[in-house]
């Protein structure tokens, strides 16, 4: 069975506090008739601070889509490799042991994909499979975990590296002043994360089942308008209510595995905002404390898109040792409206693993 090992997540050094955000909104959008509503919504997110890849004044400027994408590529190449090295160390593997790299991001564009750069720059085998995923938004972190599980199921003892690279601040659009855009300006942050799914051995979550679900006729609720100035984020006011139809889907997935969704040992859920987490707790009938890892990510980093589930997972690893067999669920939500979900149980390696041997899934 594939095992999701301990992830590594890093955030940039430039910090924007909630107070910074509120002052900026008041200064830049003083004439917006909905400013009071926006300030109240930003306050209600629970986000205390966020990290961004540039100093704030540079992030507020818009030098053009081309220059912004150059910044994305430069910062990705600078910040991703150290995170990967630590994730490999966490999994007790080397770059030569990896059979596939899944790279997820919705905040910049590269072709060839970042996966090609990583293979050449970091010593991965040249037959490593490349699986870039660009259009699942915040759901992509959980989707990558499920696709890695699928790959390991298809290729015995294969190892998959997942990388999430999200620089949401590079999508800031100064001219967008609708409520959804302004709320997003106070919610999203930047982060890079990586995690290994081992085909055999390793300590972490043994992935056992996964499922995806798309709410019909909701494609436009979360979307990008792609313009000369880049990606313009669009958020429908109905999005916070999506947990009502998605909670039963999660319940069915867990029930089909013979478990009770209200009685699991851990929950790793995408922290899109406090309403999402509160509603999901209510519909699944679990205590608010159950989502403490997701809430901590939201408070300290904001919504870091596809990297949220990796950061929340890292907090689970850091919190306390888990006993063998502890059961849990992973879930991410994004454009579509799409839900990507997986269930698994904790396994402790007990010294049985050992890296350093290429698994050669392609052989």
C-alpha positions as CSV (number, residue, x, y, z in Angstrom):
1,X,0.0,0.0,0.0
2,X,1.2,3.6,-0.8
3,X,2.2,5.6,2.2
4,X,1.9,9.4,2.4
5,X,5.1,10.5,4.3
6,X,5.8,13.7,6.2
7,X,5.6,16.8,4.0
8,X,7.8,19.9,4.0
9,X,6.3,23.3,3.5
10,X,8.1,26.7,3.3
11,X,6.6,30.2,3.2
12,X,8.4,33.4,1.9
13,X,10.0,35.9,4.2
14,X,7.7,38.9,3.4
15,X,4.8,39.2,5.7
16,X,1.4,40.9,5.4
17,X,-0.6,41.1,8.6
18,X,-4.4,41.4,8.9
19,X,-3.9,45.0,10.0
20,X,-1.8,45.7,6.9
21,X,-4.6,44.3,4.8
22,X,-7.3,46.3,6.4
23,X,-5.4,49.6,6.1
24,X,-4.6,48.9,2.5
25,X,-8.2,48.2,1.7
26,X,-9.3,51.4,3.3
27,X,-6.6,53.4,1.5
28,X,-6.9,51.9,-2.0
29,X,-10.7,51.4,-2.1
30,X,-12.0,54.3,0.1
31,X,-14.7,55.1,-2.5
32,X,-16.0,51.6,-2.9
33,X,-19.6,51.5,-1.6
34,X,-19.1,48.0,-0.3
35,X,-15.9,48.7,1.6
36,X,-17.5,48.2,5.0
37,X,-18.7,44.8,4.0
38,X,-15.3,43.9,2.6
39,X,-13.6,44.9,5.8
40,X,-16.0,42.8,7.9
41,X,-15.5,39.8,5.7
42,X,-11.7,40.1,5.8
43,X,-11.9,40.4,9.6
44,X,-14.0,37.3,9.6
45,X,-11.5,35.1,7.8
46,X,-9.5,34.6,10.9
47,X,-6.3,35.1,8.9
48,X,-3.7,36.8,11.1
49,X,-0.9,37.0,8.6
50,X,0.2,35.8,5.2
51,X,3.6,35.4,3.5
52,X,4.4,36.7,0.0
53,X,7.3,36.4,-2.4
54,X,7.9,40.1,-2.8
55,X,7.9,43.1,-0.5
56,X,4.3,44.4,-0.2
57,X,4.8,47.5,-2.3
58,X,6.2,45.5,-5.2
59,X,3.3,43.0,-4.9
60,X,0.8,45.9,-5.2
61,X,2.4,47.1,-8.4
62,X,1.4,45.5,-11.7
63,X,4.4,45.4,-14.1
64,X,2.5,43.2,-16.6
65,X,1.7,39.5,-17.0
66,X,5.0,38.7,-18.7
67,X,7.1,40.1,-15.9
68,X,5.0,38.6,-13.2
69,X,5.3,35.2,-14.9
70,X,9.1,35.7,-15.0
71,X,9.0,36.3,-11.2
72,X,7.0,33.1,-10.8
73,X,9.6,31.1,-12.7
74,X,12.5,32.7,-10.9
75,X,11.0,32.2,-7.4
76,X,9.8,28.6,-8.1
77,X,13.3,27.6,-9.2
78,X,14.8,29.2,-6.1
79,X,12.3,28.1,-3.5
80,X,11.2,24.6,-4.6
81,X,14.4,22.6,-4.5
82,X,15.2,23.0,-0.8
83,X,11.7,21.9,0.1
84,X,12.0,18.9,-2.1
85,X,15.3,17.9,-0.5
86,X,13.7,17.9,2.9
87,X,10.6,16.0,1.8
88,X,12.9,13.3,0.3
89,X,14.8,13.2,3.6
90,X,11.6,12.9,5.5
91,X,10.7,9.8,3.3
92,X,14.2,8.3,3.6
93,X,14.6,8.4,-0.2
94,X,16.8,10.1,-2.7
95,X,15.9,11.7,-6.0
96,X,17.0,8.5,-7.8
97,X,14.2,6.6,-6.0
98,X,11.4,8.8,-7.4
99,X,9.4,7.3,-10.3
100,X,7.0,10.2,-11.0
101,X,6.8,13.9,-10.1
102,X,3.3,15.5,-9.8
103,X,3.7,19.3,-9.9
104,X,0.6,21.4,-9.0
105,X,0.2,25.1,-9.3
106,X,-2.5,27.6,-10.4
107,X,-0.6,30.9,-10.0
108,X,2.0,30.8,-12.9
109,X,2.7,29.0,-16.1
110,X,5.8,27.3,-17.5
111,X,6.4,25.1,-20.5
112,X,8.3,22.8,-20.3
113,X,6.8,22.2,-16.9
114,X,8.7,22.8,-13.7
115,X,9.1,19.0,-13.6
116,X,11.6,19.1,-16.5
117,X,13.7,21.7,-14.6
118,X,13.6,19.6,-11.5
119,X,14.7,16.4,-13.2
120,X,17.7,18.2,-14.8
121,X,18.7,20.3,-11.8
122,X,18.2,17.9,-8.9
123,X,19.4,14.5,-10.1
124,X,16.1,12.7,-10.7
125,X,16.3,9.9,-13.2
126,X,15.6,10.9,-16.8
127,X,12.8,8.3,-17.1
128,X,10.9,9.9,-14.3
129,X,7.3,10.5,-15.2
130,X,6.2,14.1,-15.4
131,X,2.6,14.9,-14.3
132,X,1.9,18.6,-14.2
133,X,-1.5,19.7,-13.0
134,X,-2.5,23.3,-13.5
135,X,-6.2,23.9,-13.4
136,X,-7.7,22.3,-10.3
137,X,-6.9,25.3,-8.1
138,X,-7.1,24.7,-4.4
139,X,-8.3,21.1,-4.9
140,X,-5.0,20.2,-6.6
141,X,-3.2,19.3,-3.4
142,X,-5.7,16.6,-2.5
143,X,-6.0,15.6,-6.2
144,X,-2.2,15.1,-6.4
145,X,-2.3,12.8,-3.4
146,X,-5.1,10.7,-5.0
147,X,-3.3,10.5,-8.3
148,X,-0.1,9.5,-6.6
149,X,-2.0,6.7,-4.9
150,X,-3.4,5.6,-8.2
151,X,0.1,5.6,-9.8
152,X,1.5,3.5,-6.9
153,X,-1.5,1.1,-7.3
154,X,-0.7,0.7,-11.0
155,X,3.1,0.4,-10.5
156,X,4.2,-1.8,-7.7
157,X,6.6,-0.2,-5.2
158,X,6.8,3.0,-7.2
159,X,7.5,6.3,-5.4
160,X,5.9,9.6,-6.3
161,X,7.0,13.1,-5.4
162,X,4.3,15.8,-5.1
163,X,5.2,19.4,-5.3
164,X,2.8,22.3,-4.7
165,X,4.0,25.8,-5.7
166,X,1.5,28.7,-5.1
167,X,2.4,32.4,-5.4
168,X,-1.1,33.8,-5.1
169,X,0.2,37.3,-4.6
170,X,1.3,37.3,-8.2
171,X,-2.3,37.2,-9.2
172,X,-3.2,40.5,-7.4
173,X,-5.2,42.8,-9.8
174,X,-5.3,46.4,-8.6
175,X,-8.3,47.3,-10.8
176,X,-10.5,44.5,-9.5
177,X,-12.7,45.9,-6.7
178,X,-15.7,43.6,-6.5
179,X,-16.4,42.0,-3.2
180,X,-15.0,38.6,-4.2
181,X,-11.8,40.0,-5.5
182,X,-11.2,42.2,-2.4
183,X,-12.0,39.3,-0.1
184,X,-9.5,37.2,-2.0
185,X,-6.9,39.9,-1.6
186,X,-7.1,39.5,2.2
187,X,-7.3,35.7,2.2
188,X,-4.7,34.1,-0.1
189,X,-1.0,33.7,0.7
190,X,2.1,32.1,-0.9
191,X,3.8,28.8,-0.1
192,X,5.7,25.9,-1.5
193,X,5.2,22.3,-0.3
194,X,6.4,18.8,-1.2
195,X,5.7,15.3,0.0
196,X,6.5,11.8,-1.1
197,X,4.1,8.9,-1.5
198,X,6.1,5.7,-1.0
199,X,5.0,2.5,-2.8
200,X,6.3,0.5,0.1
201,X,7.7,1.2,3.6
202,X,7.6,4.6,5.3
203,X,5.8,6.2,8.2
204,X,2.6,8.2,7.6
205,X,-0.9,7.7,6.1
206,X,-1.4,4.5,4.2
207,X,-3.7,5.5,1.4
208,X,-6.6,3.1,0.9
209,X,-9.3,4.7,-1.1
210,X,-9.9,7.9,-3.0
211,X,-12.8,9.6,-4.8
212,X,-13.6,12.8,-6.7
213,X,-16.9,14.6,-7.1
214,X,-18.0,17.6,-9.1
215,X,-21.1,19.6,-8.1
216,X,-23.2,20.0,-11.3
217,X,-23.4,23.3,-13.0
218,X,-21.0,25.2,-10.8
219,X,-18.1,25.8,-13.2
220,X,-18.3,29.6,-13.0
221,X,-18.4,29.8,-9.2
222,X,-14.6,29.7,-8.8
223,X,-12.7,30.7,-12.0
224,X,-10.1,32.7,-13.7
225,X,-10.8,35.4,-16.3
226,X,-7.6,35.3,-18.3
227,X,-6.8,38.7,-19.7
228,X,-3.8,40.7,-21.0
229,X,-3.0,41.5,-17.3
230,X,-3.0,37.9,-16.3
231,X,-5.3,35.8,-14.1
232,X,-8.3,37.6,-12.6
233,X,-9.8,35.5,-9.8
234,X,-13.6,35.2,-9.8
235,X,-15.4,34.0,-6.6
236,X,-19.2,33.6,-6.5
237,X,-21.0,34.4,-3.3
238,X,-22.6,30.9,-3.3
239,X,-19.2,29.1,-2.8
240,X,-19.3,29.1,1.0
241,X,-22.5,27.1,0.9
242,X,-21.0,24.2,-1.1
243,X,-20.3,22.1,2.0
244,X,-24.0,21.2,2.2
245,X,-23.9,19.0,-1.0
246,X,-20.3,17.9,-0.5
247,X,-20.5,16.7,3.1
248,X,-22.8,13.7,2.1
249,X,-20.3,12.7,-0.6
250,X,-17.5,12.6,2.0
251,X,-19.7,10.7,4.4
252,X,-20.5,8.1,1.6
253,X,-16.8,7.7,0.8
254,X,-15.9,7.0,4.4
255,X,-18.9,4.7,4.9
256,X,-18.0,2.7,1.8
257,X,-14.7,2.0,3.6
258,X,-16.5,0.7,6.6
259,X,-15.8,3.7,8.8
260,X,-17.9,6.4,10.5
261,X,-16.9,9.9,9.2
262,X,-17.9,11.4,12.6
263,X,-15.5,9.1,14.5
264,X,-12.1,9.4,12.8
265,X,-8.8,10.1,14.4
266,X,-7.7,12.9,12.0
267,X,-9.1,15.2,9.4
268,X,-6.9,17.0,6.8
269,X,-9.2,19.5,5.0
270,X,-8.5,22.4,2.7
271,X,-8.9,25.6,4.6
272,X,-10.7,27.8,2.0
273,X,-12.1,29.9,4.8
274,X,-13.8,29.7,8.2
275,X,-17.3,29.2,6.8
276,X,-16.1,26.1,4.9
277,X,-14.6,24.6,8.0
278,X,-17.5,25.5,10.3
279,X,-20.1,24.1,7.9
280,X,-18.2,20.9,7.2
281,X,-17.9,20.3,11.0
282,X,-21.7,20.9,11.4
283,X,-22.7,18.7,8.5
284,X,-20.3,15.8,9.4
285,X,-21.3,16.2,13.1
286,X,-17.7,16.5,14.3
287,X,-16.3,18.9,16.9
288,X,-14.7,22.1,15.7
289,X,-11.4,20.9,17.3
290,X,-11.3,18.1,14.6
291,X,-10.2,20.6,12.0
292,X,-7.5,22.3,14.2
293,X,-4.7,21.7,11.7
294,X,-6.6,23.3,8.9
295,X,-7.6,26.2,11.1
296,X,-4.0,26.7,12.1
297,X,-2.9,26.9,8.5
298,X,-5.6,29.5,7.7
299,X,-4.7,31.6,10.7
300,X,-0.9,31.6,10.2
301,X,-0.6,31.5,6.4
302,X,-4.0,32.3,4.9
303,X,-5.4,30.2,2.0
304,X,-2.2,28.9,0.3
305,X,-4.3,27.1,-2.4
306,X,-3.0,23.6,-3.2
307,X,-0.4,23.7,-0.5
308,X,-3.0,23.9,2.3
309,X,-3.4,20.1,2.7
310,X,0.3,19.6,2.8
311,X,0.8,22.2,5.5
312,X,-2.2,20.8,7.5
313,X,-0.7,17.3,7.1
314,X,2.7,18.5,8.3
315,X,1.0,19.9,11.5
316,X,-0.5,16.5,12.1
317,X,2.9,14.9,11.9
318,X,4.4,17.5,14.3
319,X,1.6,17.4,16.8
320,X,2.0,14.0,18.3
321,X,2.9,10.4,17.4
322,X,0.0,8.6,15.9
323,X,-0.7,4.9,16.7
324,X,-0.8,2.3,14.0
325,X,-4.2,2.0,12.5
326,X,-5.4,5.6,13.4
327,X,-8.0,6.4,10.7
328,X,-8.5,9.7,8.8
329,X,-9.7,11.6,5.8
330,X,-8.0,14.1,3.4
331,X,-10.2,16.5,1.4
332,X,-9.6,19.4,-0.9
333,X,-12.1,21.7,-2.7
334,X,-11.6,23.9,-5.8
335,X,-12.9,25.1,-9.2
336,X,-15.6,22.9,-10.7
337,X,-16.8,22.9,-7.9
338,X,-14.6,19.9,-7.4
339,X,-13.9,17.8,-4.3
340,X,-10.9,15.4,-4.1
341,X,-11.0,13.1,-1.2
342,X,-9.0,10.2,0.2
343,X,-9.1,7.9,3.3
344,X,-6.3,6.1,4.9
345,X,-4.9,4.8,8.2
346,X,-1.7,5.6,10.0
347,X,1.3,3.2,9.7
348,X,4.6,3.4,11.6
349,X,7.5,2.0,9.7
350,X,9.3,0.4,12.8
351,X,12.6,0.4,10.9
352,X,11.5,-1.7,8.0
353,X,12.1,0.9,5.2
354,X,15.3,1.8,3.5
355,X,15.9,4.2,0.7
356,X,18.7,4.3,-1.8
357,X,17.4,1.7,-4.3
358,X,15.7,2.9,-7.5
359,X,12.3,1.3,-7.8
360,X,12.2,1.7,-11.6
361,X,8.5,1.6,-12.2
362,X,9.1,2.1,-15.9
363,X,11.1,-1.2,-16.1
